[in-house]
């Protein structure tokens, strides 16, 4: 029975890694196939753009109080059950505002809703500062242990898009719903980058760095996926 479980586990993990490798390869080919458009000459449809964030309306992230236009924050609790110890996610939320992406030719409105984000972790702490306690209380998240005896072990993280940050975006250039048709002074004024039927991807890396990261991921997941899948089949044949 144990051998069967290990066989299935190896095959599932192997196939999963091969799927990751395949999807990353598709994304890499998409990035290579799309030319980076200048914002002034954007056409409707799937586009690739690169520029700096210009804010319309900023807000402060909940934990570090950093000015941003996009924030994904998570709260995790360290729990122990018997010999098992793990971090359990108790909240994962996105706060966002539309923003402009600007290059040397112009700027275009971006709605980050439903985008796949490739941005770094900007902040992490386990400290229950007065500011964090206030946030937890406002959101009805308990940070004290049973009967108020001590405090829970919590971890707080933030992933941010900040003003003036450089971004690489692949998304759909479509009608800007905030501008009346034909009222835009320039072509890009009547366009908004948004989620369409195709991929919507936002990263803080430039194209060269993205392709390098994709190559590394494709290589590692492909090799490990093949090894684990072959091991699973080999073990399965021995059982049979």
N, C-alpha and C positions, 0 to 999 in steps of 0.2 A: 504493500500500500504506500509506503514511504517513497519507494522508487517511482511509482506512478505519479505521486504528487510533485516530486522533483522534476520529472520529465515534462509535465504540464507547465510547471513554473518556468523552466528554461525556455520552452517553446513560446510561451506567452510573452516573456520579457524579450526574447530574441526578435519575435515578429514586431513587437512594439517599437524596438530600437530601429528596425528596418523601415518602419513607417515614418518615424521621425526623420531618418536619413533621406527618404524619398521626398517628404514634404519640404525639407530644407533645400533639397536640390531644385525642386520646382520654384521655390522662392528665389533662390540664387539666379536661376535662368530668367526669371521675371525681372529682377533688378538689372541684370546684364542687358536684357532686351529692350528696356525702356530708356530712352534718352532723358536726361534731366532738363525739364522745360524752364525757360525764363518766365517769370510770373506775368510779365507784360504781354506775352504771346501765348498764354494758356488757351487750349482748345477744350471743348467739352469731352468728357470721357475719362478713362483711366490715365492718370498723369503721375509723374515723378518730379518732386520739387525739393529744393534745399534752401534754407534761409534762417533768419533769426526771428524769434518770437517777439511780437509787439503786442502789448496788452491792450485790451479794451476795458476790462474790469477785472481787477485782481482781488484776491482774498488771501487770508493767512492760513497756513496749514495748521491742523489742530494741536500738534505736539511741539514742534520746533518754532511755530509762529513765523514761518518763512513766507514771504510774498510769492504767490504762484498763480498760474492759470489752470493747473490740473494737479490733483493730489489723489493718489490711491494710498489709503492708510490701512494698516492691519493691527489688531490687538490679539496677542496670543497668551494663553495661560499655561504655566508649567504644572503638569499634573502627574501624580504618582498613584498607581494602583498595584499593590503588591510589589513585585520586582520591576514592573513596567513603568518607565518614565518617558514622558514626551511633551512636546509643545502642542497645544490644541488651539486652533484658531477660533476665536469667539466673535470677531467682527472683521469684516473686509468690505470697505466701502470706497466709492469714488466720488470726489467733489470736482467740479469742472466749470469752466467758463469758455465761451468761444474766444478766439484770439486771432490776430493777424500773423501770417508768415511773410516776412519781407526779404527781398533780395535787392540787387543793385538796380533792378528795372521797375519794381513796384511792390505791392503787397496784396495778399488775398486772404479772405476770411476762412477760418478753419473751425469746423465743429468736430471736436474729438470724440463725440458719442460713438460707442461701439467699435472704436479703433483698437487694434492689437498694439500694445505699447511695449517697446523695448527701451526702457529707461532704467537708470541705476537706482539702487536704494540710497536715498540722500540722508536719511536720519534713522538712528536706532538707539533706543535706551530702555533700561529696566527700572529707571528711577521714577518714583511717583512724585513728580514735582507738583507744586501748588496748582500750576496751570493744567497739568494732566488730570489731577484729582477733580478739578472743576469741570473738565470736559467729561470725565466718567460719570460724575454725579448728574450732569445735565442730560446724559444719554442713558441714565438708569443702569449703568454697568457697575456691579459691585466689585470693589477691590479689597474688601476686608474678608478675613476667614470667618468660619462659623462663630456665631455669638460675638463677633467683633474682636476675636482673639488673634491679633496679628494681621498681617496683610498678605494677600495672594502674591505669588511671583508672576508678574506680567511682563510682556515684551511689546514694545511699541515701535512700529516702523512706518516710514513715509517714502513714497516714490513720487517725485515732483517734476513738473515742467515749469520753469521759471522765466520771467521776462529776460529778453536778450539771449536766451539759450538757443544754440543752433540745432535745427531739427531736419531730418530727412523724412520725407513723407511720400508714400504711394497711396493714392486715394482717388476718388471720383470727383472730377470738376463738374459741378452741376449748377443749376440756377440758385442764386442767392435770394432766399425768401424775404430778406429784410430790405431789399431794394426793389422798387416798382419797376416792372419791365420797361426797358428802354430809357430809364432815368439815370443809369450809371454813366458817370463822366468818362471813365475808361473801361475797356473790355473786362478787366479783372474785377471791377467793382460789382458787376452783376454775376459773379461766380463765387461759389462756396465749395471748399474741399470738404467732402463728407463721405459717409458710408454708402456705397452703392452695391451693385450685385457682385462686384469683384472684391479683391483683397483691399483692406484698409489697414495700413501699417505706419506707425510713427516711431522713429528711433532718434536717439541723441548722437548716433554714430554717423559719419559720412559714408559715402558709397564704398570707398576703398576698405574702411574698417569693417563695414558690414559683410562684404564679400569674404574678407579674411576670416571673420568669425563663423560664417556659414561653411567655409571650406573645412575648418577645424571640426565643427560639429558633424558635418557629413562624414568625414573620415573616421572619427571616433565611433559614432553610432553605427556606421556600416560595418566596421570591423568587429565590434562587440556583438552586433546583431547576428552576423554570419556565424561567429564562434558559438554563441549560445544556442542558436537554432540547430546547428550541426550536432552539438553536444546533446541536445534534447532528442533529436532523431536517433542518434547513436544509442543513447540510453533506452529509448523506446524499443528499438530493435532487439536489444539484449533481453528486455522483459518479455517480448513476444517469443 
